Amino acid sequence: MFRRDRALGNAGVRPKQATGTSADGNINLLLDRWVIPVLDTRHHAVIVAVLTLAVAPLWLKPAVAQPSIVNTEVSGTGFRITLSDGSVTQGTSLAGAVLVFDIDGKPVRVRIAAITPDQNDKALLLHDLRVDGTDAPLCRPGPDGKQLGFPLAGRTAPDGRFVEAGPGVFELVCTAGAQGKCVRFGYHPWESAPDGRPMRDYFDACVRMLRADYCGDGHGWTRDGTFVDIWDDHGIQKTDATSNPTLTFEAGWRPDGAICVAHTRIPENITLDRLKALCPRLAIVPSCDETSARAAGALLFNRSR
């Protein structure tokens, strides 16, 4: 079934097809990573957040002195916090906590209003985070209309790859953006793929595909609301080839971008000829279809109009 960007995700079914969800790349960071209102530049909006302190968390009794945080980890899409008294709080137990994030040296108080398992993938925890004191959501609405997100251990490199980082370093991603969607599609970057290679490779390929980041330089060429059909050889996502004959093969994808392109998704944004001039490696495969893309090493494939 094909769905548009802002209407994706029916109850009980892992979302199958993404849309050209994220013309974000280096263009609109609101779609992928939380933009805290107190930060006033786009540079500061690229959040690699280090959890530094818990302020009046509701999971502590009022009469108990507040212990400090001695270790913060992200496991999957949930926090695991070790306190100075030796106790560990993690997952849904952190709902109601007010946390202080040190973001580019600025303290930002964030309240976790709720934490719920993703109805399509119970292994994922979706966080409703609000600016403490204003109750403003940190995320724009996702495809299901909800303003949710979650942490991912690691950080986004300048070229758009999601890479490992030091202990306690993570990014906050929104379900409205390409990174959040690719996790919910089943490409969990902390796991291994069925072929033994890191699932992070499939995750990066998925993010490139959603953004139409053909050259793998972090620049996306898509448009919000564009239909795409995505699939891989492991069945994590499967094509709906018979349900919409207006879609044709667009490209094969790997972690560093497209491996070949049959047609560009939005010709008004970039034509195939201009794309090949910008990214000469895309001209290496003379005829791009699923077979040739797979032979050249593609991990994911997609169709679009």
C-alpha positions in Angstrom: 0.0 0.0 0.0 1.3 3.5 -0.9 0.9 6.3 1.5 1.9 10.0 1.6 4.4 11.5 3.9 1.9 12.8 6.4 -0.5 9.8 6.5 1.9 6.9 6.8 1.4 4.1 9.4 -1.7 2.2 10.0 -2.3 0.4 13.3 -1.0 -3.1 13.6 1.1 -3.0 10.4 4.7 -2.0 10.1 4.8 0.9 7.6 5.8 -0.5 4.3 6.4 2.3 1.9 8.0 5.6 2.7 7.4 8.7 0.7 10.0 11.2 -0.5 9.9 12.2 3.1 12.8 14.2 3.6 14.1 16.9 1.5 16.1 17.6 4.6 19.7 16.7 4.0 21.3 20.0 4.9 18.1 21.9 3.9 15.5 21.4 6.6 16.7 19.9 9.8 13.3 20.1 11.4 12.3 16.9 9.7 15.0 14.8 11.3 16.4 16.1 14.5 14.8 18.1 17.2 15.2 21.9 17.0 15.1 23.3 20.5 13.3 26.7 20.4 16.0 28.4 22.6 18.6 27.7 19.9 18.6 30.4 17.3 20.7 29.2 14.4 20.5 26.3 12.0 24.0 25.2 13.0 22.9 24.7 16.6 19.8 22.8 15.5 22.0 19.8 14.6 21.6 18.2 18.0 24.0 15.7 19.4 22.7 15.7 23.0 24.5 14.6 26.1 22.2 13.9 29.0 23.7 15.7 32.0 21.1 15.9 34.8 17.7 14.8 35.9 15.6 17.6 37.4 12.7 16.6 39.8 11.9 13.3 38.0 8.5 11.9 38.9 9.9 8.5 39.4 11.7 9.7 42.6 9.8 10.1 45.9 9.6 13.7 47.0 11.4 13.0 50.3 14.4 11.3 48.7 17.4 13.4 47.8 17.9 13.5 44.1 20.9 11.4 43.0 22.9 12.6 40.1 23.4 10.8 36.8 26.7 8.9 36.5 26.1 7.2 33.2 23.7 7.6 30.3 23.3 5.1 27.5 21.0 4.7 24.6 19.9 1.1 23.9 17.8 0.8 20.7 15.5 3.7 20.9 15.4 4.1 24.7 17.4 5.7 27.5 19.3 3.7 30.2 20.3 6.0 33.1 22.5 4.9 36.0 22.3 7.1 39.1 24.8 7.9 41.8 22.9 5.6 44.2 23.5 2.7 41.9 20.0 2.4 40.6 19.2 2.1 36.9 16.2 3.6 35.3 15.4 2.8 31.7 12.8 2.5 28.9 9.2 3.4 29.8 10.2 4.0 33.4 11.5 7.4 32.4 8.1 8.7 31.4 7.4 11.8 33.4 11.0 12.7 34.0 12.3 16.2 33.4 15.8 16.1 32.0 18.4 18.8 31.2 20.2 18.4 28.0 23.5 20.1 27.4 23.2 21.2 23.7 26.1 23.2 22.4 26.8 24.3 26.0 23.3 25.5 26.6 21.0 23.8 29.2 17.6 22.8 27.8 15.0 21.4 30.1 12.9 18.6 28.4 10.0 16.7 29.9 9.3 13.2 28.7 5.5 13.4 28.6 5.1 9.7 27.6 7.0 6.8 26.3 5.0 4.1 24.4 6.0 1.1 22.3 5.6 1.6 18.5 2.4 -0.2 17.6 4.0 -1.5 14.5 7.3 -2.6 16.1 7.1 -3.2 19.8 10.9 -3.2 20.1 10.9 0.6 19.4 10.0 3.2 22.1 8.4 6.4 20.9 9.0 9.5 23.1 6.7 12.5 23.5 9.1 15.2 24.5 8.1 18.7 25.5 9.9 21.9 26.3 9.5 22.0 30.1 7.5 25.1 31.1 5.9 25.6 27.7 4.7 22.1 26.9 5.7 22.7 23.3 6.5 19.5 21.4 10.1 19.1 20.1 9.0 17.3 16.9 6.8 18.4 14.0 3.9 16.0 13.2 5.0 12.7 11.6 3.1 10.7 9.0 0.6 9.5 11.6 0.0 13.0 12.8 1.9 12.4 16.1 4.8 14.5 17.3 7.2 11.9 18.6 10.8 10.9 18.5 13.5 8.9 20.1 17.2 8.8 20.8 19.8 7.0 18.6 23.3 6.3 19.8 25.7 7.9 17.4 25.9 11.0 15.4 25.2 12.2 11.8 28.4 12.9 9.9 28.6 16.0 7.6 28.0 13.7 4.5 24.8 12.3 6.0 26.1 8.9 7.3 25.1 7.9 10.8 28.3 6.9 12.6 29.3 5.5 15.9 30.3 8.1 18.5 31.7 8.1 22.1 29.8 6.9 25.1 26.7 8.9 26.0 26.6 10.7 22.6 23.3 10.4 20.8 21.0 12.2 18.5 17.3 12.8 19.0 15.4 11.9 15.8 11.8 12.6 15.0 9.3 10.2 13.4 8.6 12.9 10.8 12.1 12.7 9.4 14.0 10.2 7.2 16.1 8.8 10.1 13.0 8.2 12.2 11.1 6.6 9.4 14.0 4.3 8.4 14.2 3.0 11.9 10.4 2.3 11.9 10.7 0.6 8.6 12.8 -2.0 10.3 16.3 -0.8 9.5 17.6 -0.7 13.1 21.2 0.7 13.0 22.2 -1.0 16.2 21.5 -4.5 14.8 23.0 -6.8 12.2 21.3 -7.6 8.9 20.3 -11.1 7.9 23.4 -11.2 5.7 25.7 -10.4 8.7 26.6 -6.9 7.6 25.8 -4.0 9.9 22.1 -2.9 9.6 23.5 0.6 9.8 24.5 0.2 6.2 20.8 -0.5 5.3 19.7 2.3 7.5 22.1 4.8 5.8 20.9 3.5 2.4 17.3 4.0 3.4 18.0 7.6 4.6 19.7 8.4 1.3 16.8 6.9 -0.6 14.1 8.9 1.3 16.0 12.1 0.8 17.0 11.4 -2.8 20.6 12.0 -1.7 21.9 10.5 -4.9 25.5 11.6 -4.6 25.8 10.7 -0.9 26.9 14.2 0.0 24.1 15.0 2.4 22.1 17.0 -0.2 18.6 15.8 -0.9 16.6 16.3 -4.1 13.2 15.0 -3.1 9.9 16.8 -2.2 7.6 16.2 0.8 4.6 14.0 -0.1 6.2 12.2 -3.0 5.2 8.5 -3.3 8.0 5.9 -3.3 8.0 2.1 -3.1 11.0 0.6 -1.2 12.3 -2.9 -1.0 15.3 -5.0 -0.1 16.5 -8.6 -0.7 15.8 -9.6 3.0 12.1 -8.9 3.0 12.4 -6.2 5.7 10.5 -4.1 3.1 8.8 -5.6 0.2 7.7 -4.0 -3.1 4.1 -3.4 -4.0 4.9 -3.6 -7.6 1.4 -4.6 -8.8 -0.5 -2.0 -6.8 0.6 1.2 -8.5 1.7 0.7 -12.2 2.5 4.5 -12.5 5.7 4.0 -10.5 8.8 2.9 -12.3 12.3 1.9 -11.1 14.2 4.9 -9.8 17.5 3.8 -8.3 19.5 1.2 -6.3 21.0 2.4 -3.1 23.9 1.8 -0.8 25.2 3.7 2.3 27.0 6.3 0.3 24.1 7.1 -2.0 22.7 5.8 -5.2 24.6 3.2 -7.1 22.8 4.0 -10.3 19.7 6.1 -11.2 17.2 5.3 -13.9 15.3 8.6 -13.5 15.4 11.4 -10.9 12.4 11.6 -8.5 11.7 15.3 -9.0 13.1 16.5 -12.5 12.3 20.1 -11.5 14.8 19.8 -8.8 17.5 18.0 -10.8 17.5 16.3 -14.2 19.3 13.0 -14.8 21.9 14.6 -17.1 22.7 17.3 -14.5 22.9 14.7 -11.7 25.4 12.6 -13.7 27.5 15.7 -14.3 27.5 16.5 -10.6 28.1 12.9 -9.6 30.1 11.1 -12.4 30.1 7.7 -10.7 26.4 7.4 -11.5 27.2 7.2 -15.2 29.3 4.0 -14.6 26.2 1.7 -14.8 24.9 2.5 -18.3 21.4 1.1 -17.9 19.9 1.2 -14.4 17.3 -1.4 -13.3 17.0 -3.7 -10.3 19.2 -6.4 -11.9 22.1 -4.1 -12.8 21.8 -2.2 -9.5 21.9 -5.4 -7.5 24.9 -6.6 -9.5 26.7 -3.4 -8.7 26.1 -3.8 -4.9 22.8 -2.0 -4.1 21.2 -2.9 -0.8 17.9 -1.2 -1.3 15.8 -0.4 -4.4 12.9 2.0 -5.0 10.3 3.0 -7.5 8.8 6.5 -7.9 6.9 8.4 -10.6 
